[in-house]
Amino acid sequence: MAFTARNIKENPQTRKSFPGTAVKCSGADCSAEGKIYRCFLLSLIIIVLGVSSINQVFLLFIKLPEGLNASDPEMSLILSAWTIGGMLASLASGGLADKIGRTKTMLLGLILAIATPLMYAVASDVRVMAFIYGLNGIAFWTIQTVGFTLASDIIPEHKRGLLFSRYNTVMALSWGPAGLLVGGPLADIQTLRFGLPNYVAYVNTFYASAVIVAIGTIIFALKFSRFKL
């Protein structure tokens, strides 16, 4: 799929023989692609921080006596649902992105990433929570898989090593730092400073996660809705 935008001129010398892949760019074209990629990374940072900020809080939430009070086997079921959802998304999202476009597929994943945290508090039992958390796995791995594909469409070939490393750095925020920097402090402030019950504080943190992802989604949509990707 060719990468086109109003401020980027197509040049036969800037593309490989297969669609959507840049070989070289120079001058205004290269600068434009650089700006687009920086905007993409900015939106992705916000999205990843929002999606992953509640990972640790979620584990505490499902064990609360006033909530699901999940046992260890039940926790394993819920977490396995996330992994299975992610596996299915990894298999399907690439083909879907080729069929309907990277941007549309990415937005589908982002909508799920916004919606699922809002449903955690209404899960009536472990099976319902496993289903919801499985949808969240689909959302995260759709974002990661299609995001990588989208990055490959934008990045000039001679800068792929440098710029893909930045993409991977952003995605690494999901492995702990997001919870440490965002989710954990949000929950602790509510319980320690304002005296809210753990259950209420954790649910509020889920809502905050959805808001953060929504902000990143808006930035992404405003920039990429203009492009044929």
QUITAWO-V55992 format. One record per backbone hydrogen bond with DSSP energy under -1.0 kcal/mol. NH is the residue of the N-H (numbers start at 1). CO is the residue of the C=O. Records with the same first field share a line. If there is no record, write none. Layout:
BEGIN
NH->CO  CO
END
This chain:
BEGIN
8->5
14->11
16->21
23->14
29->26
31->27
32->28
33->29
34->30
35->31
36->32
37->33
38->34
39->35
40->36
41->37
42->38
43->39
44->40
45->41
46->42
47->43
48->44
49->45
50->46
51->47
52->48
53->49
55->52
58->54
59->55
60->56
61->57
62->58
64->61
67->64
69->64
70->62
75->71
76->72
77->73
78->74
79->75
80->76
81->77
82->78
83->79
84->80
85->81
86->82
87->83
88->84
89->85
90->86
91->87
92->88
93->89
96->92
97->93
98->94
99->95
100->96
101->97
102->229
105->101
106->102
107->103
108->104
109->105
110->106
111->107
112->108
113->109
114->110
115->111
116->112
119->116
123->120
129->125
130->126
131->127
132->128
133->129
134->130
135->131
136->132
137->133
138->134
139->135
140->136
141->137
142->138
143->139
144->140
145->141
146->142
147->143
148->144
149->145
150->146
151->147
152->148
153->149
154->150
155->151
159->156
160->157
163->159
164->160
165->161
166->162
167->163
168->164
169->165
170->166
171->167
172->168
173->170
174->171
175->172
178->173
180->176
181->177
182->178
183->178
184->179
186->182
187->183
188->184
189->185
190->186
191->187
192->188
193->189
194->189
196->190
201->197
202->198
203->199
204->200
205->201
206->202
207->203
208->204
209->205
210->206
211->207
212->208
213->209
214->210
215->211
216->212
217->213
218->214
219->215
220->216
221->217
222->218
223->219
224->220
225->221
227->224
229->227
END
